[in-house]
């Protein structure tokens, strides 16, 4: 509902942007109802309500802060530390950005852990026999594949691969595009330019995707999605499971490559796999399950734990082990991508190879390429390509003070070190002078430590004021939306609104509209606003609209007299008779 009313300030799938540069996600930004901005190469999310742009870390921090509040309310205790899970294929900058989000939320991040490893931990507590487990994690925005060896209290990641641009959201978007194209063909109206309509269609498409995991066909119904001179327009489409599978086939085929990759990296075959674990809600899609079954030659699938909860359960176990409240299990994770430096001629020289167990440390020696060279620039890269330009640049630093010498004589030691959270530190040391430079790779295009500390302090200092401002903004936005929607509805419905109901609503609408104008003017002038009056007038108008609703909407019919998505009412009317199959929960209209 919030996304439908306020699409420009409601954010989803922010995980795809965290720790990334704008050019890495440029192809995806058009599919979101909110604006994704390019701020000198950095990803920023436009927030009209606050009048500024937000970093993805800030939005993630709000989510973590809400989770923290919920946990504190449930436990009746202060929560100050956290274990945060990330996709196994997250690189060093994405992990650092995730850790920054935790700090902004006021949490001490004890560990950054891989989601597939936590899923294995949730399943593997009672495992005693040594076995190979394949974890297939298809979440909302990312896809991870991990191959693990488990047994005797040890969980070792053998190999990992994945696709950070593939997830359940991509399947949703295929349905959204299908609906939009069908509506454009039938009505000649492109709803891609209407953020509110687009948000409602996205919600209905996601619901349709979930329904198709259980049913052979599902209805997508979005009444009164827009209007033209001929009256209101509706969306009422039926999508079959077979058609859905066909429109997503290219996405499904992309799921196979990482599975083959981890088997090749670990030098194993399908027959060596003892069990398959599915993680993430998108794994429920039937065509996805069929592909996984075919690739794994119908290996047994362990689905005893809800795939949407299994990672959180594993993280809770990890937190309990850190706190000493659970039997410790040795976790041996790996780095997802090769790390190295750029050398003469633009070559990529690996220092730590992909799928190296972490924590890890790697050292290589380099030298100068020119006579009397007194400094070197260390370009830290991540990727699997042989040329530096084809890999991702993580950071750059300079080692100065090298004594003049012929090319090839100085001895420069470059050391890469990855801690247990997957955070990378790089140092360069000149053996002649023992001079050393060291950095911790934190993505320069995201939030640095100073900004993080300032943001934390600002959040602490202005917590109460921020909460009050948030409530005021919510009330103002609610009142503005109610005024606009009421005007639009009265105009669109015309004579269908009974005259006595119209005469009851109009005075209240006028009062609220004037109160909103006064509040806006007072806000611009910096003077006080009577928000209690605004709240009362908003509630009064909403109440009258609710009374008017059954008299108006009860007369509306769907296009072509088509039945709606609900089941027929049982025989015998509302009072009884006919019975109920007790299958579905009905959501009361708001």
N, C-alpha and C positions, 0 to 999 in steps of 0.2 A: 504493500500500500504506500509506504513512504517513497519507494522508487517511482511509483506511478504519479504521485503528487509533486514530487520534488526531484526529478531525474537529474538535474544539473548538480545537485549536492549530495547525491546518494551514490556511494562508490562500491564497486564489486570487482572481483578478480584483480585486486591491486598487487597480489603476489607475483603476477606476471611482470610488473614494472619494477619491483624492488631490486636495487643493485644493478640496474641496466641503464644504458644510454638511450637517448631518444631514437637514434637511427636503428637500434636493434629491435624496436617494437613499432616502428612507424607504420608497418603494414596492418597492424591490429587496431590502431587507435580509433579508426572510423566506426568500428562495430560497437563502441560504448556510448551510452546516452550522455555521459558527462564529457567535458572537454579535457583532453590530454595535451599539454602544452610542451613545446620545445624551448627550454630556457638555457640557451647557450650549450646545447647538447645534453642537458639534463632533463629527465622526465619530471614534469610537474603537473599536478591535477588542479584545475581551476575550481575555486570555491567562491561562487558569487555571494553566498550568505556572509562570508567573512571578509570579502573584498580582497582576497589574496590567493596565491597559489600554494598548494601543499606538496611537500615531498612524499613519495610513497611510504617512507618510514614513519612519517607523522600519522598517516591514516592507519597503518598497521599498529602503531602505538595506541591509538584510540581503541582498537579491537582488543589489544592485550590489556589495556586499562579496564575495559568493561569485564573481561574474563576475570581479572583480578578482583574487581568489586563483587562479582557473583560468587567467587570462591570464598572471599572473606565473609560474605553474608551467610553462606552455607556452613562454613567451619566455625564462624563466630571467633575468628582469630586473624591476626595480621599476616598478610602474605607479602614477603619481600624478595623471595628467590624463585627462580623458574628454570625449568628445562624446556627449551623450545625446539620443535622439530622442523626440519626443512627437507625438501626433495633431495634425494641422493645426488642428483646431477647439478645441484646449485654450486656455482663456482665460488672462489674465495671472496670476491666483492659482494656477491649476494648474501653470503653468510655474515660478512662484516656488517652489511646493511641491516640484516635481521637482528643482529646483536645490538646495533644502534637503536632499533625500534624498541627493543626490550628496555634499554636504558632510559629512553624518552618516557616510557610508561612507568618509570620508577622502580623497575625490577633489576635485581642482580641476576644476570644470566649465568647460571652455574654450568650449563652445557648446551652446545648446539649439536643436535644429533640427527642422523638421517632417518627419514620416515620408514623406509623398508626395514631397516635394522630394528626399529622399535616394534614394528609389526611382528617380526620374527621373535623378539623378546617376549611379546605378549603370548605367543603360541608356544614358546620353547621352554617355559619354566620347568616342566616335568619331563622334558626329553632327556633320555639317558643314552640311547643308541646313536652312534654317529651317522648322520645322514645329510644329504644335499637338498637344500630347499630353494625353490625359485619363487621370488616375491614379485608379483606383477601389481604395480600401484598406479592405477589410473584415476587421478583426482579431478577436481574441477578445472585446473589450469595446467597441470603438468603430468608427465608420464615417466615413471621410474621402473627400471628392471634391475633386480639385484639377485645374485647367486650367493648363497650362504652355506657354510658348513657348520652344523650344530651338533652338540653332544658333549657330555661330561662337564657341563657348566661353562662351555665355551661357545660363543657365537662369533664366527669369523666370516667377514665378507670377502668372497673370492674375486668378485668382479661386479661392476655396476655400469649401467648405460641408461639412456633415456632420451626424452624429448621435452624440453621446457616450453615448447609452443604447441603442445597437444594435450587436450583434456576434455572433460565433460562439457565445458563451455563451448567448445568447437562443434560438438554434436547439437547443442542448443541452437547455435547460430545457423546451422543448416536448415533447421525447422523454421527459424525466424525468416531467413531469406526466401524459403519456399512460400510462406504465408504472405510476405510482402509482395513477391512477384505475382502471386495469384490475385491479390487485391488490386495491384496496379493494372493487371490485364483486364479484370472485371469492371473496375470503377474508374480507372484512369487517374487515380490519386496515388502519389508516392508518399508513403507514411514514414520514409526514412528521415524526412525533415521535421517530423513531429516527435520531440523527445518523450512526451507523455504517452503517446500512442505506442511508440517503440518499446518503452518500458513495460507497458501492459502486455504487449505481444511477446516479449521475452519471458515474462512470468508464465504466460499461458503455454509457451513452447516448452519450457522446462517441465511444466506439469504434464504435458503431452508425452515428453520423453520418458518420464517416470511411469506413466500409465502403460506405455507400449512395452515395458519390461514385464507386464502382467497380462496385457490384453493384445488381441490381434489387430485392433484398430482403436483409435482414440479421437475424440472431437476437440477441436480448438475453437472456443467460443469467446469472442471479445465483443460484447454489444456496445453500441454507441461509441465506436472507436474514433469517429470523426463525423463531419456533416458538410453538406454543400447546399446549393440552392434548392435541391430536391428533398432535403430532409436528412435525418441521421443515417449513418452507414454502420454496418455491422460486419464482423468477421465470423464466419461459421463454416469451418472446414473439417473434413475427416481425413486423417492420415493413417494408412495401414502400416503395420510393422514391416511388411515386405518393401513398401515404397521408402520407408525411413532407412532401412538397411541399404537400399540401392543408392540413396542420395549421400550416404556417409561412407560408401565403400572405399574411397581413396583414403579417408582418415583411418579406417579399420586396417587397411593394408600397411599403413605406417607403423602399426603396433608390432609387427613381426620383426623388423630389422634389429631393434635393441636386444631382443631375446637371442637372436643368432649371434649378436656381437658379444654378449656376456659369456655365452658358451665357448666361443672362439678364444676370448681373452683368458678364460679359466682352463682352456684345453680339455673341455669335457664334452660329452655327447648327451643327447636327450635321455638315453637309457640310464645315465648316471643319476638323473634327478629322482629323488624319492617322493617328493611332495610339492604341490603348487599351492601358494597362498595368494588369494585375491584381496586387494586393498583398494578402497576408494569407491564411492557410490556409482561411478560410471562403469565399474566392472559388472554391474547388474544388467547392462544392455545385452540382449540375447545375441546379437551378431558379434559382439565383442567376446562373449563367452565361447561362441562356436569357434572363433579364430584361435583363441587361447587353447582350446581343447585340441584343435588340429595341429597347432605348432608343437604342443607338448606330448603329442601322441596319446591323448586321453589319460594323462597321469592323474592320480587321485587329487582332488581339490579339497583343501581344508577351509571350510567356511563356518566354523563353530562360533566365531566372534563376528559381530556386526562389522562389516568392512569400513564403515564410516567412523567407528569408535576404536578400532584395533590399534591405531597409531597412538592415540591419546592414552590408551591403557598401557602400552609399552613405555611411553614417556613417564607415566606415573610410577611404573616399576623402576625405571632408571632413576627417578628422583628419590624414591625410597632407598635405593642402593647407595646413592650419594649421601643421604641422611643417616645411613647405617641402620635403617629399619627393615631391610630385606636382605636375604642372602645374596652376596655379591656374585655376579656372573661376569666372566671376562668377555668384553666386547672388543672385537678387532675389526675396525672399520677401514675403509680405503679412500684415497683421494680419487675423485671422479675423472680428472683430466690431467694431462701432463703439464708440468710447470718447468719453465726454463728462462733463458735470456736470449736477447738478440746479439749475434756476433757479426764480425766483418762480412760485408756483402749482403746483409739482410737475412742471414740464415737463423734458424731457431735451434738453439742448443739445449736439449732437455737436461734438467738437474734432478727432478723427481718424476719418475714415470707414473702414468695413470695406473690405478688399482694397486698402488703401494699402500701397505698397511700404515695407519696413522695411530699415534703420533709418529712423524717421520722426519728424517734429517738427511739432506743430500749436499755434497760439496763437489765443486769442480774448480779447476785452476785455469785462469785465462791470462793473457798477456797483452801488451800494447801492439798496435798495428802501424805506428809511425815512430820515427826517431825523435827523441827528446819529448815524447808525449808526457805531459804532467798531470793528466786527469783522464778518467774514463767515465762514460755514462752507462749505467746499468739499467737496461730496459727489461722489466719483468713481464713475462708473457705466459699465457695459458692456452693450450690447445693441442691439436694433434697434427697440424700441418707443418711441413718442413720449412716453409718460408715465414719469417717473422710477421710480415704484413698480413698474412692470412689467419693469424691467431689473435686472440684478444689481449690487448695491452692492459695490464693491471696497474702498473705504477712505474715511475722512473726516478732514479736518484743518481747523484754524481759523487765519485770518490776523487778528491783533489790531493795535491801534495805528493805526487809520485816523483821520485828523483829522476832527473834527465838520464836517459840511457838509450842505447840502440833498440830498435823495434824487436820485440820477441824476448828481451832480457827480463824486464820486470815480471814478478810473480804475483798475480792477484787471485786471492782465494774468495770465491763466491759461495755462500752457504744459504740454502733454503731450509726453513724449519716450519713444520706444520704441527700445531698443538692439537690436543684432543678434541677441540671444537672445530677443527678444520681451518683455523685462522692462520694465515701465512705470514712469516717474518723472513726478511731477506737481508743479508749483510755482505759487505765486500771489504776485504782487508788486504793491504799492501804488506807483503812479507818483509820488505826492506825497512820500512819505517814503523811497522805495526799500527799504522793509522787505519781506522775503521769507520765505516758508515753503516747504519742499520735502519731499516724501516719495517713497520707493520703494514701490510697491504690493506689499506682502507680506500675504497673506490673514491677517487677525487671528484667524480661527478655526482656523488651523493652527500650525505650529511657527515661532516667531519667531527672529530671529538669536541672541538670548541663549541660548535653549533649544538651538539648533543647536550653538553653540560649546561649551556645557556638555556636550552629548551627545557631541560629538567628543572632548573632553578626557577625559570619563569612560571612553569606549571605549578610548582610548589607555592610560590609567592601569591599567585592569583587564582588558586583553585576555587574558592568560594565565589569570587567575582566572575570567573569563567562560567560556573554553573548557573549563576543568576542571568548572565548575558545569554547563555544558551536557552534558558527558559523563555526569556523575552523574545529572542529571535524566533523560537518555535511558535510562540503566540502570534507574533506579527505575521509570520509566514502563513500560519493557519487562517488568520483573519483575511489576509489578502487573497488567498486561494478561494476561500468561501465566497467572498464578494464577487470575484471573477466568475467562478463556476455558477453562482446563482444567476448572475446577469445572462450568461451564455445559455443556461438551461431554460430560463424564462423566454428568451428570444427563440431558441430552437423549437421549443414545444408549442409555443403560440397558443392557439385556442384549446389545446388539450389540457391546459391548466384551468381548473374551475375558477370563475371570476372571484368568488368569495375567498378562495385560497390565495389568489394573486394579491388581493387587497390586504390580506393579513400579512403576507410576506414582504411586500414592497416597503411599508414604513420601517420595518425592522432592518431591511437591507439598507435603506437610506441612512438610518442611525449608525449602523456598523461602518458603512462606507465613509461617513463623515469622521467617525472616531479613528479610523485607519489613517485618513488624511491628516488629522490633528497629530496623531502619533508620529507619522513620517516627518511632518514639519517640525515638531518638537525635537525629534531625534537629530535632524539636520542642524537645528539651532543650538543643540546641546542642553536644552532645558528638560525638566522632568516630564514624564508621561504617566497618565492615569491608566496603568495596565489592568487594574482591577475592573474598571469600566469596560475596557476592551474585551476582557475575558467574559464578563457577564453578557455583553451584547453578542459576542460570538456564540455562546451557548444558547442564547434566546433564539437567534436566527436558525441555528442548527436544529433546535427542537421543532420549530415551525416547519422546516423543510422535511423533517422526518414524518410529521403529521400529514404533510401534503403528498409525500411519496407514494403511499399505497393508492391514492386516488388517481395519480397520473401514470405511474409506471405499470400499474395493473392493466392499463388499456393498451400497452405497447405489445407488439408481436415481433418475433424474429423474422428475418427476410425469408420470403417464399413459404411462410407459415411452417418452417422447419421446426421440429421439436428441439428443445434445449438438451444439454448434456446430462441433466439429472434423470434418475430412474422414475418411471411412472409411479404416481401415488397408489398405495394399496387400495383395493376395493373396500368400500365401507366408509370412506371419508376420513377426516382427521381424527374423529372420535374413536375409531377402532375398526376392526374387521379386516380381513385380508392378510393380516400377519406381516412380519418383517423378516428379511433374510439376515439382518444385523451385520451386513458386510461393510458399509462405508459410514464414516463420520461425516455429517453435514456441517459445513461452516456457515454460521449465521451472517447474512449480508450486513455490511457496515454502512 
